[in-house]
Amino acid sequence: MHNQKYVFSQLLDFLDRNAFNYLARKYDGDKYVKQFTCYNQLAVLMFGQLCNRESLRDVVLATQVHASKAFHLGFGKAATKSNLSKANNNRDYRIFEEFAYKVVAEARACRADDIFKLGGNVYAFDSTTIELCLETFKWALYRKNQGKGGIKVHTLYDIETSIPTFFHITEARVHDMNAMDVIPYEENSFYIFDRGYNDFRRLHNIESIGAYFVVRGKKNNDFRPTKWTRRFQPGSGILSDAIGYMDGQFTREKYPDKIRRIKYWDEENKREFIFFTNALDINPMMVAELYHQRWQIELFFKWLKQHLKIKKFWGNSENAVRIQIYSAIISYCMMAIVQKKMRIERSIYEMLQIVSISLTDTTPLKDLFGKPNYNIVNELDGSSEPTLF
């Protein structure tokens, strides 16, 4: 008789199963299905993510080892390689996509924090490229002459909650700037971009809806100042702060309104940065700090590739790849929710390391994550390992 819940089952309790089953019905995911349901599929995929399985065969083998516990772990009795492969290829990825956004919303709500006090959310937007073999993933064309395939995961990342809020998956050959057209902009929010997003027509669209942007400029961006701020705090790194107009032959037409240019000297890296923003009134050091915080999204991409399995895919179709990416996002946000709701002092990295070898234990989560190992924390602080949260 099973008296205690497994660690994996305790983690799944933080997800809204009824909401997932509603989406499965909405997209006919369980139509004509008798055993291996969409929820069973999600449980198997998340189990594979959390215990670091490398391939589809590894995932199925890991679940079959625990066949006697399958019901209590959420796998169902028919988690075979053929069933999982068929489900990944044929079931509508929108089931997992919409559920991922629901979990994202819950994670943001419980982790809400007004760090910058700017009157709106603060987002960083960037993309990460995952290279694929073109012979296997024929739909993901990247560099045909080199036989390379690939996809880009364009991500909008909430800096204040450390939660990714929007994803746009495209072929790797799609330019980053094109993804700016699908961002769900919010009035009064701030959007931070690297210099690969120097498209002033698209930046002006952000201005037109009442939102703000900070983008790293290029040295060849023509700018005509009309108003200068001449006093700066010593040692702040601010070299110049001016309000004016873009003065290039085409950029003035694309961005006809006032814009602000800030030059900043990064003493640590001995580099000069140029920032453009439509936030005309905030402190110039805040602009530099906002761009500095953009690095969080780079850490997120690094963390995601290192600790959740999206570099090696468990299916070759576009549908299977999307389902795997969304199951990784669900796993990430679930751990963020667990950390916040249970007030766990450990980092997400530590939690994942513990979970990867404890999924089939029956230890209560409070005991499992209690008493942080400060030797591990100190080791992480001295390493290059991203320590989100």
N, C-alpha and C positions, 0 to 999 in steps of 0.2 A: 504494500500500500504506500502511495506517495504522500508524504506528510509535509514536506518543505519544498518551496519553490526553488528552481534552479536560478543561478545568477542571470542567465540569458532571459528567462521568463520574467524575472523581476525588472529587467531593463525594458522589455517589451511592454510592460504595464504602463510605462510613461507615454506610450503612443495611443492614439484614439483608434481602436480597432473598428468601432462602428463607422467612423468616418471613412476608413479605408474600404470597408465592405460596401459602403454606399457608392464609392467611386467604382468599385469592381462591378457593381450592378449597373451603374450608369453607362459603362463602356462594354457591357456584356462579357466581362473577363471570365466569369464563372459559368457562362452559358454552356450547357451540356457537360459540365465538369462534375465528376462524381467523387474524386479523391483529392488530387493535387490542386488546391484552390489558389487564387491569387495571393491570399494571406500566407499560405504555406510557402509559396514562391518567395514572397518578401522576407519571411523568416529565414529561409535557407540562404538567400543572398546576403542578408545582414549577418548571419552567422559566419558565412565565408569571409565577409569584410572584417569582422571583429577578431577572427582567429587567423587572419593573414594567409588565406589559401591563395595559391598561385594560378590555378587552372580550374576549369569546369570539373574535371575528373577529381581534383583535390577536394573541391567543395562537396561533391556528392559522397566521396569516400569518408569525409569527416562526419557527414550526417548519418551515413550507414553504420559507422562505428557506434553511434548512439541510437541505434534503431529502437532499443527497448525504452528509450526516453523520448521518442519522437513526438508523441502526443503532447507531453508536458512542455516540450521545447517549441512546439508550434509548427513542426515540419510536415506533419501528415505522414501517412504510411507509404506514399508513392513517390518519394524524392529520389528518383533515378536520374541517370545522366540524360536519357532520352526525353523524359518528362520535363526536366529543367531546361534543356536545350530548346525543346519545342515551345515551352511557355515563354522563354526569353525572345524567341523569334516571332511568335504569333500574337501574344497578348499586347493590347494597346498600351504603349509606353505612357500615355496621358494619365493612366491610373496612378502610376508612380510619380509622374511629374506633379500632378495636382496635390497628391498627398505630401510630396516633398515641400511644396509651398505652404501647406497647412502647418507642417511641423516647423518650418522656418518662422512662420508668423507666431507660433506659440513660443519658440525659443527667444525671439526678439521681445515679445511681451514680458516674459519673466526676467529678462536680462536688461530691460530698458534702463538707460542711464543718460543723464544730460551732462556730459563731461565738458563740452566746449561752450555750452550756454549761448548758443547762437540763434535760438528760436526755431530751429529746424533740425532734421536729421543730417548726418554727415556721412557721405558715401565715397568710396573709392571704386573706380571702374577700370578693369583691365582684363586681359585674356591670357590663358595658358594654352600652349600647343602640345598635343599628344601625338607623336608620330606613330604611324601604323604601316604595315606592309601592304603595298598597293595590290599585290597579287591576291592577298587574302581579303582585304577590305576594298574592293573595287569601287565602291560608291564614294570613298573618301579621298578624292584626288587632291594631291598636294603639289608634288613636283614630278610630272610625268616623265621627263627626260632622265630623272634619277631613280625612277621606279619607287617613289615614296608616296605614301598616303598619310593622311592625318586629319585630326579634327581640332577645332578651337573651342574652348569653353570660356565664353565671355561672361564675366561675373561682376555683379554689383554687390559691394561688400559694405555692410554697416559697421563703421569703425567704432562707434560707441558701444555696440553690443557684441562685437566680434562675431557677427553672424552673416553669412552670405545670403542675400535677399532675392536675387534675380539671376537667372542663368539663360544664356542663349548659345545653343550648340550649333556650330556651322562647320563646313569644310575648312581645312586649314588655310586654303588659298584666299578666303574672304578677308579683306582688309579690316583692321581693327576699327577704323573710323566708321565703316558701314554699320557696325553694331550700335553706334550711338543713336541710330534712328529708332531702335526698339526699346530703349531704356524707359521705364515708367517714371518719368520725372514728377516730382512733388514740389509744390509751391513752398518757397522759403527754405528749402533744403540746399545743402552744399554738395557739389560733385567734383571730385578730384581726379585729374587725368595726368598721365605722363605725356611727354612731348610727341608720342605717336598719334595723339588725338588733336593735332593742330589743324582743325577744320573750323574756320571762323564762322561759316554759315551755320553749321550745326551748333556751335557755341552760342550764336546769337539766338537760336531757337530756345536755348535754356534761359537766356535773358528775357525772352518774350513771354515766357510762362510765369515769371516771377521767382525763378530759382537762381542759384548762384553757382559759379564754377571757379575752380583754380586749376590752371593748366600750366605745365612747364613749357616755356617758350623756347624758341630757337634764336640764335644770334642773328640770323638773316631776316627775322620778323621786323618789318619797317613800322616804326612807331613815332608819332609826332606829339610830344608832350605840350600841354597847355597850362598845367598847374603842378608845382613841385612842393614836396614836403622836405624841408632842409635840415630839420633837427632830428637826430637819432640818438638813442641811448648808446653810450660808449660800450663797445664790445658786443653789441647785439648782432652784428653781422649784416645789418641792412646797409647797402651801398647807395641805393637810390629808391625813391618812391614817387611816382608821377602818374597823373591822370591826363589822358589825352585821347587820341584817335589813331586807329590803324592807318598807316599812310602808304601801304603797298598799292600797286596798280589794281589788283583784284580784291585784296583783303578789305579795303575801305568800303567797297560795294557789298561785300559779304557781312561786314560788321560795321554799320554806320554809326552806332551809338558810342558814348564814352566808355573807355576801358582803362584799367589801371595796370601799370607795369612796375614790378618790384624786382630789384636786383639784390641778391643775397649771397654773402660769402660764407661758405661752409669751412670753418677753420679746421675741423677734424680731418676732412678729406681734401683740403686745399683746392676747393672747386667753387666756381661762381655759378649760381643758378639764376635763371630769369623766369619769373612767374607773371602770367596774365590772369586777371580776375575782374569780374563785374561787381565785386563787393567793394564799393568805393570808400566805406566808412570804417571798416574794422582795422584793428591794429596790424601794421605790416608784419610784426612777429607772429601774429596769429596765422597769417597767410603762409608763412614759412613753416610753421608748426603743422598746419593742415596737410601741406604737401609731404612733410616728414612722416606723418602718420599713414600716408599712402602705402608705406612699406609693409603695413600689416597684411595687405592683400597678397604681396609676394610671399610672405611667411605662410599664409593660408594655402597658397598653391603648393609650396614646398612640403608643407605638413600633409596636405591631401595626397600627394603622390607618394610620400614616404610611408604613410600609415594606413591609408585606405586604398584598396586595390582598383585603381583606374588606369594604370600603365599597361597591364596585361588584361585583356578582355576575355570574358567567358562566353563569347558568341561573336559571330562575324557580321551579322546584319546590323544596319543602323538602329533598328528597333532594340536589339539586344544591348548595344553599346549605350544607348540612352537609358535603358532600364538600369544598367549597372551603375552609371554615373549618378542617377537619382537615388538609388539605394545607398550609395556612398554618402550622399548629402543627408539623407534621412538618418544614417548611423551617426554622422558627425553632430547633427543638431540634437539627436536624442541624448548623446553624451553631454552636450552643453546644458540641456534641460535638467538631466540628472544632477549634474554638478551644482547648478544654481538652486534647484528645489530642495536638495538634500544638504545644501551648504557645505559641500565637500571642499576641503582645503587643498587637495591635490590638484595638480595641473591636468589638463585633458590628456597630455602625453602619458603621464603616470597612470591615469585611469585606464587608458587603452592597453598599456603594457600589462597591467594587472588582469584586466578582463580577458585578454588574449589567451591566458592560461587558466582561467577560472570559470568559463562560461557554463560548464556542467557541474560546478560545485553547488552546494546548497547553503552557502554562507550568506547571511543577510548583507545587503549592500552597505549598511552603516559600518558593519564590522570589516567588510572587505576593503573599503576605502578609508577606514579610520587610521589614526596614528601615522601621519605622513613620514616617509623615510627621508630625513633631511640630507642624508648623504647623497641620495639620488638627486634631490633638488639642487644641492651645491654643485654636483657634477654637471647638471644641465646648465646652470648659470655660467659655468666656465667653458661651455661648448658652443658650437654653432647651431645646435638643435633649436628649432623654433619652439618657443614655449608660449603658446597662445593662452589667453585668459589669465 
